[in-house]
Amino acid sequence: MKKQNKRYPKGYFVSLGIALGLPLGIPLWLTLKNPGMMGAGIAIGVAIGTAMESQYNKNPRSLTVQEKRNRKIATFGGLIILLLGLVGFLSIFFGII
């Protein structure tokens, strides 16, 4: 069987690396009681994603209009979830609730 060369959009593997690195950083954060370790997990994910991007996506395709729209919506949704989590964390931390 021939191996098909599937083309992915630019940045596909980097975003995949970030999505996998974040869950790696959260246990580090909780274990070491250092919130900066969550950033270390994301950094590891970016490094792995960049390596995968250069190896498996040598000829990336451009994003379609629908994919650009979906990324904007996902980014906006992620920011809202981040802000809600930050508000919840601060309210618990400062004992407002």
Order of alpha helices (4+ residues) and beta strands (2+ residues): alpha-alpha-alpha
